[in-house]
Amino acid sequence: MPPSSQTVAEAAAFRSFANGYLREIDPGIRVRHALADGPPAPCVEWNLRSRRLAIRAEIRSPSLCGAQGFGRLWTRHLHEPRWRTVAPMRALQELLAEAYSRADEGRGETARERELELLGRVLDSYRETARLLDLAGRRSDAETDFIAGERALVFGHWLHPTPKSRQGLTTWQARAYAPEEGGSFRLDVFAAEASLVRHDSAVTRAAPDLALDLLGSDAARLDLRAGETALPMHPLQAEALMLEPHVAALVAAGRVRRLGAFGPRFTATSSLRTVYTAESPWMAKFSLPVTLTNSLRVNRLAELKAGVAVARLLAKSGFEARHPNFRILADPAYLTLHCPGREESGFETVLRENPFRNGAERGIATLAALTAEPLPGRPSRLEALLRQVCPGETADRAHAARRWFGLYLDCMLEPVVALYDGHGIALEAHQQNALLDVASGWPRRGFYRDNQGFYLSEAARPRLLRDAPETGTIGSLYFADGEIRRRLAYYLVVNQIFSVIARMGHDGLAREETLLDDLARRLEAMARRLTGAGRAFARSVLEGPTLCTKANLRVRLCDRDELASGDGTGNYIDMPNPLSARAAARSEAGHALAS
């Protein structure tokens, strides 16, 4: 009998929390647990000093660079020799309490309040995962277009303590506004005095005109008065805005009017607040009154300006013509309502180009969907692709997996590093921001999205300012190259590429060691070929003893909103570098053979 959705969701909650604990709090010790029904099981053991407990977790599917796959769990009191089985959620609670004990050194009421808040979000995430598993079990995996991939993230971020927690979104709202259920909705339109509207565009048409494209033929039906501009809005955000005093005052004064729902039906992408329809040349990214993962989803004015500025930079760079197998989805326009005394009004809207229409949406998938943990009884999306292109035996599939991985690096690693090397622009290319065209089964083109994820090199500032002077006035856009190397290593390598390696390893498609060596050879070739910042980046990833990683658990332990925490430096820590570890192991083996 297959496991229930609740059982699978509980194991998934432990997996994501325990992987964060292992990477950020305590790597534990590796042991083997004697079993009555088979050989000793490889395990990780944590001693929880504040709980006077030890927890052992069976490592059923190990990884050198990604998430560990856990199996059975045991616990014992430190003064007792006997191990007892324990439920995943109970083990998670013990780890959570120990994490707070270590993080806060017993700082009383504040720590306890945050501990209970995080526990509540863990339970929310568990319940939402169980609900989505029930829905996914009734849905076919046959659909492979862009929006199907966006709806596939049942388990969420593999290295986050609350991957599916959505504070502020009810279950009944999720049916319409969350991606997994395939709900759809029309945008809510406000009319505002044009003098109140702030906007910019990197293309020939102004943002208010582009915004009307979102409404299709309904734009002609708007009851706009002379001197008014239409502001399409996400329905959830529209409801929240109507309760804001600064908006209510403008409505009462007649300077802002809510016109109602217009246009085609949109559906949410995996980020929830970016919405899509195949009928529009634009996607729209809104603020939402919902807290996801580490932050309340608010569009900051600086991010809106950065999207337009970088769109101008990229248009002048000629980069896309030189790298036809990679495309950055531009966020070339924004519009918002200006309210005196407020940096953001809540109306901040990004317009993102939408190439996934008129047939071009077929076979487009995020890396997050391809590498996600598979549903019970089904292969992962990546394994399904490999079975499609290579229906043969395991040995043939391992060869196909290495070829697939090499083509993927062509579409993602090479162009992202080339952009940084040649133009001083680095991308926050994590697995949800990265998409692949795999319509043929093989990677043939990569895509990047997100106006929050640009890092401009201080060393390249004079050149970048010549092409886009406004970048000099946008806060948290320029970074020293040392910090860019750290963050790019996390987003591109640790978060994205390592997730592909780990997924292939977990699925038995290829050995992680082989793929890590393939990645090292590619980086070595790039380091020899490149001459600028990309060369230093490749060398740092190959040779550094550590790599940067996101401290999602620590951020949650501190109850910190990462999008409102300055330049975000405190959101990262270091982890051992499996690439340099592999190089050291090969060197030791070579010396041993020589002697």
N, C-alpha and C positions, 0 to 999 in steps of 0.2 A: 504494500500500500504506500503510495507516495506521501511524503511529509506534508503537513498542513501549511497553509500560508503563514500562520502564526509561528510555527516552528522554524520555517525558513527565515522569516523576518527577524526572529530573535537571534538566530545564528549570524545573520548579516549585521545586526546591530553590534554584536560582540566583535565580529571581524573588523569592522571599520574602527571601532573604539580601540581595540587591542592593538591594531597595527599602528595607530597614532601613539598609543602609550609606549609601545616597543621602540618607536623611532624617536620620540620626543622626551620621554620621562625615564624609562629604564629598559635597556636591551635584554635584561634578564640573563639567565644562564641556560645553556643547552644541556639537556639530560635525556635519558631514555627511561620510559615508564614501563615497568613490568606488567604484562597483560596475561590474564588467564586463558584468553582465547586466541593467542597468537604471539609472534615475536615482540620484543620490547618496542614501544612506539617512540619515535623522536619527538621531543617536547621542548618548550621553553618554560622556565620556572621563574616566577617573581616572588620575592619575599616582601610582604606588605607590613612594614614595621609598625605603622600606626594601628593596623587591624590585628596584629599578632597572628597573621595568617600567611600561608603560602598558596599560590595558585599555579597549577600546571596546565598548560594547553598543548594538546597534541598538534603537531605541525603536519597536517595531512598532505599539504602541497606547498613545499618551500619555494622561496624566490631569493635570488641574489640581489635583486634591485627593485622589486615591487612588493606588493602585498603578500603576506603569508596567508595560506589557506589553513584554517584551524579545524580540528575535529573535536574529539571528546575533551572534557574539562574535569579537573579534579581540584579539591581544596583540602587543606588540613590545618589545624591549629599548630602553631610552632612548637608547643610542648607535647604534641602527640605524633606518633609515627604513622598512623593510618591515614591513607588518602581516601576521600569520598568523592563520588561524582557530584557535580554541581551544575545547575542550569546556567546557560549563557548569560541571561539577564542578571542573575544573582552575582555571577563572577564579574560582570561589567560594573555593577554597583560598588563592589569591593575595590576594583581598580580606580573608579572615579573618586571614592573617598580617600584612597591613598594618594592619588594625584593632588588633591587639594591639600592634604597634609604636608606634602613635600613643597608645593608651590607657595603656600602661605605661612609655613612654619607656625601653624596654629593661631592665626590672627582672628579668632573668635567669630563674632556675629556676621561680619561681612563675608568671610569665607564660607560660612554655613549657608548664607542666603544665596551666594553664587552657586554653591554646590547643588542646592535644591532646584535652582533655576535651570542648571544644565541637565540635571536628572529629568526634569519635566520635558525639556526639549528632546532628550534621548528617547523618552517614552512616546512623544509626539511622532518622532521620526520612525520608530518601530511600528506604531499603529498605521501610519501612512504607507509604509513599505508593505505591510500585510494587506492593506486594502488594494494597493496597486498590483500586488502579486495575484490577487483574485481576478482583477480585471485583465491582466496580461495573460492569464491562463486561458481566457476565452478568446484571445486575439491571435491571429495568424502572424507568423514571421515572414510571410511571402512578400509583403510590401517593402520596397527598397528605395523609395524616393526620399527626398530631403526631409519632409515633415514626418515621415514614418521613423526615420532615424532620430529626429528630435524628440519623439514620443517614447523612445525605447529605454530611457534611463530609470528603470524601476528602483535600483538600489542607490543611485546617486553617487557622490564623490567617495571613492574607495578609501580615502585617507582623511575622513572628517568624522568627528564624534556624533554629529547630528545631520547626516547627509540629506534626509528628506523632511526635516522639520520646516514648517512654513507658518510661522507665527503671523496671524493677521488674515489668514485665508481659511475659511470654513470649508467643510466637506462639500456642502451644496454649491459654494462658489467654485470649488475646484472642478466640478463637473463641466463648467463652462470655460474657466480661465486657466486651468492647468494643462500642460501639453499631453500628459499620459492618457487622458480620457478622450482626446480628440474633439473636445468641445469647440464651438465657434461663437463669435459675437461680432456685432457691428461697433464701430467706434462712436463715442459720444462727442458731439461737436459743441464748442463754445464760440460765440462771437464776441470779439473784444475790440475796443477802440484801437485803431492802428497805432496811435501814439503810445500805447502801453506795450506794444509788442516789440520784442528784441529778436533779431534773427540775423543769420549770415549764411552764405552759400559759396562753395568753391566751384560751382558750375555756372553756366550762363543764366539759368533761371533762378529767381529769388525763392527763398525757402517757403513763403506763404503760397506761392504758385505750386511748388512741388507738393506741399501738404494737401492741396486740393486733389492731386493725383490719387491719394489714398482713398478718396471717396468715389472715384469713378464717375459714372454718369449722374450720381446723386449730387455731385457738386453744383450742378445747375439748379437744383431744387432748394439750395440753402436760402434762407430768408435773411440775407446780409443787407444791412443798411449802408448808405454811403459812409465811407471812412471806417468801416469795420473789417477785421481780419478773422478768418476762420482758424480755430485751434482744435484739431482733432485730438481726442484724448481717450486713453484706456478707460473703460467703464468703471473699473474699481477705483481708479485714481479720481475720476470725475465725482464719484460719490463722496470720497474722502475730502476733495477740495471744497465741495459745497458746505462742509462743516467747519471749514477754516475761517476764522474771523476776518482775515484780510481779503479773502475771496467774497465772503458774504457781504462785506461793506461795498465792494465794487459792484456786486450784483444789485444791491439795494440802491446804489447810485445810478444804475442803468448803464454803467460803463462796460459791464460784462454780462452776457446773456447765455443761458444754456439752451441750445436749440434742440437737443435730442439725438437719437441714433440715426446714422446715415452710412451709406456705402456698402461695399461687399462684406462678407463675413470673414473675419480674420481668425487665426488660431495661434496659440502660444508656441514659441520655440522652447528649447530646453532651458533657457534662462528665465522663462515665465514672463518677463516684462518686454521682451522683443517679440513682435507679432508679425505674422506672415500670411499672405494670401497669394496664390498664383495669378490673381487678376491684377496685381499692382506692380509697377516697376520699382516700388520702394517697400522696404520693411520699416517699421517704426519702433523705436525703443523709448519707453516711458519710465518715469518714476512710478513706484507702486508702494502702497502702505503695508508692505509685507517684509518680514525679516527672514532671509534665506541664508543658510550656512553662517557666515560671520558678519552679516551686515544688513541694515535696512536698505532696501533697494531704491536709492535716490540718485538721480542724475545731477551731477555737480556742473555748475556753469563752466568751470575750467575744463572739464572733460568734453563738453560740447564744443568749446573753442578749439581744443586740441584735435578733435576729429576733423574739423574743417581745415585747420592749419596743416595737418599731416596729409590730408587729401591734396592740398595744393602742392606740398613738397613732392609727393609721389607722382603727381601729374607732370611735374617738371623734370623728374629724375630719369625718365626713360627706363626705369627698372623693369616694368612689366614686359616690355618688348624684348628685353634680354633674357627674361625668365618666363617663357610662355606656359610652363608647367606649374606656375604658382600665381595666385591672384589674391590681393588684399581687397576685401570688400570695403569700399570707401564709405565713410559717414560724412558726406560732403555738405550737409546742411543741418541747421537746427533752428528752432523757434521756441520762444517762451514769453510769458507775461512778466513784465517788469513791475515790481511792487517796491516803492521807496522804503529803504531801511531793511530790505531783505535781499540776501545774495541770491537765493533761489525762491521761486514762488510756488513750486510744485507742478508748473505747466511745462517744465523743460522736456523737450521732445527732440530726439535724434532721428534723422532720416537716413536710412542705410540702403545702398543699392541692392537690388534683388535680381541676381542673375539666374535664380532657380525657378524658371517658368518657361512656358512654351516648349516643353519637352526636356529642357536642360536640368530639371530637378531630378531626373532618374539617376539612381545609383550614387547620390550624394549622401555621405554619412559623417557625423562627427567621430573623431577618434575616441571620445568618451563612450559612444554607443558601441563601436567596434570592439573595444577592449573591456567592456563591462562584464561583470560576473554573469554567467548564463543563467537563464531561468531553469528551474528544476526539470530534468529530463530533456533539455534542449541543448544544442551546441551554442557556444558564443557566436556573435555575428561574425567575428573574424574567422573562427573555425569554419563556419558555414561557407564563407567566401573561399577559403582554401580547398574545401571539399568540392566546390563548384569548379574551380580552375584545375584541380587535380583529384579526380575521383579514384585514383589508384591506391597503391599500398602505402604503408607508413613511411617507408624509405623514400619513395617518390614525393610524398607530401612534405617531408623534411627539406628536400631539395627545393620544392616549390615555395616553401615558407621562407627560405633564405633569399630566393629571387624576389618574392613579394616584399620582403624587408628592404632589400636593396633599392627597389623601385620607390618604395615609400620614402627612404632617405633622399632620393633624388627630388621628390616632390616637397619635402618639408625641411630637412636639415640643411641641404645645400642652399636653397634660396633664402632662407631666414638668416643664415650666417653671412651670405653674400650681401644682403641688404645692410646688415650692420657693418660689414667690412668696407663696403664701397660708399655708404651714405651716412653712416653714424646713426642709423635708426634701428632700434631693437624692438622686438615684438613680445608681448606677454602670451607666447604661443602655447598655452596649456591645452590639454586634450579636449576641453569643451569649446575652445576658441578655434580649434583646428578641424578642418573638414577635408575629406578626400573624395575625389571622383573615382569610384570603384564600380562603375556601371558594367565594365567588362570582367570584373572580378579582380583585376590587377590595378594598383594605384597608377593613375595617369595624370592627375593634377591635384595640387593642394590649394586650399583656401584658408585665409585668416580673417577673423572678424573681431571687433571690439575697440571702441574709441577710448576705453579706460586703460588700454594696455600698450602704450607707447613709451619708450625710453629714448631720449635724444642724448647723444654723447656731448659732454662738455668740450671735448677736444675738437669736435666738428662744429661747435657753435658758430664761429664766424661764417662758415659756408652755409649752414642752415639758415642763419639770420638773413643772409642775402636773398634766399629764395622765399622765405616766409618770416618777415620781421616780427610778426605778431607772436611767434613762438617765444620770444624773449620776455613777454609779459605774462605768460601762462605759468602759474605756479606748479611745482612738482613735475616738470616735463623734462628738464635737463638733469643728468646724473653723471657722476664721475665714472670712467670706464671700469674701474675696479668693481663698483657696485652693479653696473650693468652686466658684467661678466657673471657675477654671482646670481643675479636674478634670471638672466637668460639661461644659465645652466639649470636652474630649477625648472622654469616653465617649459623649455624646449626639450631638455634631456631627461631630468628626473621625473617630471610629471607626464610628459608626452611620450618620448621615445622609450623610456623604461617601462611604461605601461604596455606598449606593444610587445616588448621582449618578455615581460612577465606573463602576458596573456598567452603568447605562443608556448611558453614553458608550461604553464598550468594546463593548457589544452593538449600537451604532448605533441605539438606540431614541430618544435625544434628545441634544441638544448639552449638554455640561457647563455651558457659559456660560449657557445658558438656565435650567437648573435652579438654578445658583448664584444667578442673579438672582431666581428665584422664591423661593428660601430667604431671600434678603436682604429682599425685600418682606414676607415673612411675619414675619421678626424685627423689621422696622421697625414693622409694625402692632402687634405684641406690645409693643414698647417704648413705644408711644404709649398702649396700653390699660392695661398693668400699672402698679402704683404702688410695689411693694416690691422685694424682692431679684431677682425675675424681670426687672424692667425693667433693672436694672444688669447682669444677665447678658446679656440680649439686646443691650444697647449694647456690652458688651465683645466679644461675638462679631462684631458688625458693624464696629466701629471699631478694635479693637486691631491693631497691626501684626503680632502673632504670636498663635498659638493653642498651647495646651498639647498635647503628644503623648506617648505612652508610649515610653520608651527601652528597648524589649525587647532590642535588640542590646547596648546598653551594660550592661544588667543581666546578660546572659549573659557578656559579656566579663569582668565582675567576679565571675562565678560566685556571684551573690547570690540568695538565696531571698526573693522580694519579699513573701511573706506573713509572713516572720519578720524584716522590716527596719523595725521601728518604725511610724511613721505613713506610710511609703511615699513621702515627699516626694522622695527621691533617685531615684525610678523615672520621673521625668518631665523632659522638656526642652521647648523652644519650637520651633515651626516657622513659616515665613511663612504669613500668613493670606490665603487666596485670595479671601475675601469683601472685605476691605479693599483688596486689590490690584485686584479688579474695579472697586470704587468709584473708586479713584484713576485707573484707566485710563479710565473713563467721564467723569470730571471733566476729564481732560486732553483727551479727544476733544471735549468740549463747548467748552473754551476755544479749541481749535484752530479749530473751526467758527466761533466768535464772532469770532475775529480775521481 
